[in-house]
């Protein structure tokens, strides 16, 4: 063993000895917690596998049209591209190489070889990337109805692809190169093009069901590239700066805390804060107007500063048309509202700031409701227009007169805007309420219901459209959303 490796091992041994001397959890308690986690993971995994298999069986019997069969064959590739984009996005967010703040303070400040300190984390990141990509790809291949050997080879190809992407992201992190950002946009663009091809029923033969020999060849090629990428990443570990290693590790406690408290809006706040800290500065724009018109202009400026939100919202419009191609019927309306809700919450950042910082809201020389309405005007109008852009897909899915389809699509846009406002203006759990016992300690009764915020309003507005996708159903949904929106905006 080299001198650097021996020094690192001795230092880690000292830290391990210090930690073990201050352990306050018995071995029996640790095994009990591990048993609960493993048993829960097995049960939830079995339930997920059962649901996926049943969906495959149901899709096999109901999918008989040629366009539906082509879309089903391409589903596996779309899931695979989505898995690759997901792995690259998480790697870009967290590093992919990261260390905890304690390791960054105790170990990275010592005059030791950085490669020896963090090489184990490279292996963990590669395994995590392989597992994540393989899981998503296996789900897509199963839903596509591929034979069992093809599913296995298909999963292996994308598992190797996950390792390759982790290696590339590590090299880019070490050399401070924007390759990961460019590759993320390329993968997102390829996924969007694939969705468009499926939606317009123009799936090429190369996107249809793959064969086992081709997948074996692809596995050999991708696996070789993954090995080369890991070797290059290992050699570049010494170049990664301490600031870049600690930044990802500092993000994990906040994310885990938000997930532990089931506060998804807090998770969103952490990610937005990291995004704007990375940009560090913006170009100053002079304000216009007075009163509420000045706030409306600031929303226009905010959209100009974050065009990626509008790009993502426009790109997500392909999903309703894809759902119409798959023949989901009235259920396609749920796809419209859910897609718009997920893609459109980023437009309402100002409402999130006002709901989290009540003192800022009181600084305006206007009533609180007037400030909220002004901040909602531009994003709400964009979401309603997004719903109107889905009118042809709604008409293909539900049929009827065009007037009913237009009214239904506009109502879907209003549902999206209202559910996004509900999610963005949600308040943190109130610990003054009565507490209940849970595996993670005493929690308030409102904690578990906080996950449903936004989705409850979405279902409330979508149900009348599912029952009657006509002008009358749209009127009922719009009336419900108007009442909910008025309550959310006017409450103190």
N, C-alpha and C positions, 0 to 999 in steps of 0.2 A: 504493500500500500504506500502511496506517495506521502510526502510530508504534509501537503495541504489536506489530503483526505484524512490523515490521522488527526490533524488539528481540529478539523470540522467534527470528526467523530467524538473527540474528547469534549469539545464544547457542547455538543448536543447531549452527551452523557451527563454533563454537569447540570444542564437545564432539566433533563428528564429526572434526575435525582432530586432537584429542588421541587419540581412539580409533584412527584410522588410523595414527598414528605409533607405535603399540604393538601392531600386529597381528603375531601369530606363526603365522598360517596363510596359505599361499601361495594364489594364485588357482586353480592346478591342483587343489590339495587341496579347495578349496571346491567347484569344479565336480564333482569326483569324488564327494564326499558328496551333493551335490544330485542327481547322476545316479542314485545308489543309492536315494535316497529316492523320487524320481519313478518310477523303474522298479518299485520294490517296490509303490508305491501303485497303479500301473497294473495290475500282475499281480494284486494282491489284489482290486482293484476288478472286474477281469474275472472272477475266480473267484466273487466275490459275486454279480455279475449273472447268471452262468451258473446258480448254485444257485437264485436267486430265480425265474428263468425256468423251470427244471425243476420247482420246487415248484408253480408256477402250472399247468404242463401236467399234472402228476400230480393236483393238486386238481381240475382241470376234469374229468378222467375219473372220479374216485372220488366226487365230491360230487354225488349225484343226489337225495337226500331234500330235501323242501321246507325243513325246518328248517336243513339244512346250506347250502342255497342262500341263505337269508335271512341266515344268519350270515356267509357269504362276502361278500355285498353290503355288510354293515355293517362288514367288516373294515377297509376303507379309511378310514372315518370314525373308527374306534377308533384306528388308527395316527396319523391326523391330530391327534386330541386328545392322544394320547401325545406326539407331536412338540411340540405347543404347551406341554404341561406340562413337557417336558424343557428346552425353551428357557428357560422362565420359572424353572425350578429352578436352572439354571446361572447365569442372570442374577442371581438372588437370592443365590447363593453367592458370586459373584465381584464383584458390584457393581451393574450390569454394567460401569460405567466403572471402570477400574483403571489404575494405573501401577506400574512397578517401584520397589523401594525407592530405587534410585539416582536415578530421575527425581523421586521425592518429596523427596529430599534436595537435589538440585542445582537443579531447576527450579521446583518448587512453592513453595519458600521465597523465591524472588525476587519483587520487586514487579512482576510482569508479569500480563497479562490471562490468567486461567485458561482462558477459552473458547478462545483462540488456542492454548494449550498442549495441550489434550486433544481438540480437535474431530476430529483425525484418528482418534483411538481410537473415537469414536462411529461413524464410517463403518465401521471394522473390525469393531466389535461388531455392527452391523446386517448386514453381509455374512455374518459367522459365524452369526448367528441365522437368516438366510434359508437358508443352505446346509444347516444342521442340520435345520431343519424341512422343507425341500424333500426332503432325502434320505429321511427317515423316511416322509414322506407318499407319495413315489414308490414305496417298497417296499410299503406297504400297498395302494396303488391297483393295483400290478402283481399282487400276490397275490390281490386281489379279482377279477381278471379283467376290469377295465374296458377299454374300447377305447382305442387309443393316443391319439386326440385328448383324450378325457376324462382320461387319465392326465396329459397335459401341462397342461391347465387346472387340474386338481386340485392338481398340484404347485405351480403358480404361485400359487394361492390361499393355500396354507399357507406358501409362501416369503414372500409379503407379510404374512401373519399373524406370521411370525417377526420381521420388521422392526417391525411394530406393537408386539409384546410388548417388544422391546428398547427402543423409544422410551418406552413406558409405564414400564418398569422404571427407565430413566434419570431420568425426571421424579420418580418415587417416591424414588429414591436422593437426588436433589438436595434435595427438600423433606422428607425423612425421614418419609415417609408410609407407613403399613402396607398400601397398596393391593396391593403385589405378594404379600404373604402371603395376603391374602384371595382374590386372584385365583388363586393357586396351589391353595388348598383348593377353590375353585369348579371349576377345571379337573379336579382330581383326583376330585371328586365326580361331575362330568359323565361322566368316563371310567368310573368305577365303575358308575354307573347304566346306561351303554351296555353294559358287560359283563354286568350282571345281565339286561338285556332280551334279549341274545343267548342267555344261558344258559337262560332260561325260555321261549325261543322266542316272544317277544312283540315282535319287532322292528317298529317302526312304518314306514310307507311312506316317511317322510321320511329314514330312515337307509339306504334301499336305494340302488341304483346311481344316481349323479347324472347329469344330462344336461349337454351342453356349453353350451347357452345360459344355463342357471342358473349354471354355474360362471364364465362370462364376466362376468355381472352381479355375482357375488360378488367376483370379482377386482377389478372397478372400485371397488366399495364398500370392500373391505379395503385396496386399494392407496391410495385417497384418505385413509383413516384413518391408514395407515402414514406417509404424507407429513406429515400434520398432527402426528402424534406425534413424528416426527423434528424438525420445526420447533420444537415445544414443548421437546423435549429439548435442542436446540441453544441455545435461549434460557436454559435453566436450568443450563447447564454451569457458569456462574460461581458458582452457589450450592452446588456440591458441596464438602464439606469435605475438607481434606487427609487427615484420618484415615480417611475412608471410601474415598478413592482408593487410599491406600497399603495398607489392610487386605487388599483383594483381590489386589493385586500381591504382597504378602508371602506369600499362600497358595500362589501358583503354584510357586515353587521347591520347596516341600515336596511338592506333588502330583507335579511332574515327577520329583523324585528318587525318590519311592516307585514311580512307574510305570517309571522307568529300571531300578530294582533288582528289578522284578517282585514287589514285596512289597505285596500287596493289603491285608494286615492293617495295615501301616503307613499306607496311604492311609486306611483306616477310622479309625485313631487320630488322624490329622490332622483329619479332619472332625468327630469327636466332641469333640476339644479345642476346635475353633473354636465348636462349638455351645454348650458350657458356658461358654466365656469370654464369649460374647454374653449369656448369662443372668446371669452375674456372681455371683449369690447364690441360695440356696434356703432354704426354711423349715426350721428345725431340728426334727427329730422325735425324741422320746425313744425309746431302745432298749428292747427287751423280751427277757426270758429270759437264759440264760447258755449258754456253750459254743456248740455248733453251732446251737441254736435261735435265738440272737441273730443269727447270720449269715443264717439263713433269714428272720428278720423284716426284716433290712436289704434283702433282695431284694424283699420286698413293698413296702417304702418306695420302693425304686428304681423299681418299676413304677408306683407312684402319682405319682412325679415325672416320669415319661416316658410318659404315656398314649398319646402318638402312636405308639409302637411297637406297642402292643396294637391300636390302631385300624388301623394298616397291616396287621398280621397278620390281623385279622378281615376286612378288606377283600379281602385276597389270596385268601380262601377261595372267591371266585367263579371263580377261574381253573380249579380242578379241574372244577367243574360246566360251565364253558364248554368244556373239553376233552372232557367226556363228550357234550355236545351236538354237537360236531364229529365225533364218531364215531371217535376215535383208537384205540379198543380198549385192549389191554394197555399201549400206550405212554402212556396217560393216567397210569399209576402214576409214570412218570418226571416228568411234569408236576407231580404232587402233591409228590413229594420235592424237586424243584428249586425250586418255588414256596415251600414251607415253609422251605427252607434260606436262600433269599435274603431272605425277609421276616422270618425269626426270629433271624438272627444278632445283631440289636440287643438281644436279651434277655440276652445273655451278656457284658455289659460287665465285670462283676466278674471273671469268669475271664480276660478279656483283661488287666485290670490286674494280676492276680496272676501271669500268665505273663510279662508285660513287666517286672515289679518283683519279682524273687525275694527281695530283702531285706524287702519288706513281708510276703511269705508266711512268712518265718522269724520274724517278730515275733509271730505268733499262738501261744498256748500249747497248740496242737493239732497233730497230725500234718498234713503237707501234704495227704494224701489226704482227711482228714476235712474240711479247709477247702474243698477243691474240691467234694466231694460236697454240702456244705451250700450252697455258692454255686450249684450246679447244680440243686438240688431244685425250686425254684419255676419257673425257666425251662424245665427239662426237662418238668415236669408240664404246663405250658402248651402246649408243642409237641406232646406226646402227645395232649392233648385236641384240639388243632387237627387232628391227623391223624384222630382219631375223628369229628370233625365232617364230614369228607369221605367218610364211609361211604356215603351214598346215591349220590354220584358214582361211587365205586369199584364199587358194586353194578351201576349202570347200564352201566358200561364193560366189566366182566369177567364179569358174570352169576354163575351158581352160587348156592349157598346163602347166606343172610344171615350165617350164622356165619363162613363163609370171608371174606366182605366185611368184617365187623367185625375179624377177626384181621388181614387185609391192611392195613386202614386204621390200626390200632394199630401194626403193624410199620412202616408209612410214617412215623408220628409219631416212633417210636424212631430210625429212620434219619435223619430230619431233625435230631433232638437230637444224635445222635452226630456227624454231619458238621459241625454248627455248633460243637461242642466241639473237633473236630479243627482247624477253621479258626481259632477264637479262641485256641487254645493253641499255634499254630504258632510256631516260633522263627525269628529272622532268619537269613539265609544265613550259613554258617560260612566265613569267609575263611581259616581255618587249613587247609581242605581243598586238594587240588591244584587249581591254576588252569588254565583253558583260554582260548585266544585267541578273541576275538569282536570284532565291529565297534566295540563300546563299551569295548574294553580287556580286561584279564585279569579273569575272573569265576570264582567257585567252581563246582564241578560241581553243587552243590545249588541253584543260583540258578534255573535254568529249571524245575525240578520244584516250586518253591515255589508256582507258580500253580495247580498241581493239588491243593494241600492242601484238604481238605474235599470236593472233588469226587470224589477217589479213594474215600473212605469212602462217599460217597453212591452211587456206582456199585456198590461191593461189596455194599451192603445192598439195592439195588434189583434187581439181576440175579436173585436167587432169586425175587423177587415177579413179575418179568416171565416167568420160566420157568414158575412154578406159583403163580398167585394164589389159593392155598388155605391152609388152616390149617397144613399141613405146610410149605409155602413160607414162610409167615409165621414159623413156629417156627425154620426155618433162618436166616432173616434176623435174627430177634431174637437168636439165639445168637451170630451173628457180631458184631452190634452190641454185645452185652453184653461180649464179649471185648475188642473195640476200646476201648469206653468204660472198662473196668476198667484197661486199659493206659494210656490217656491220663490218667486221674485219678491213678493211683498212681505214675507215673514221676517221678523227682526233678526 
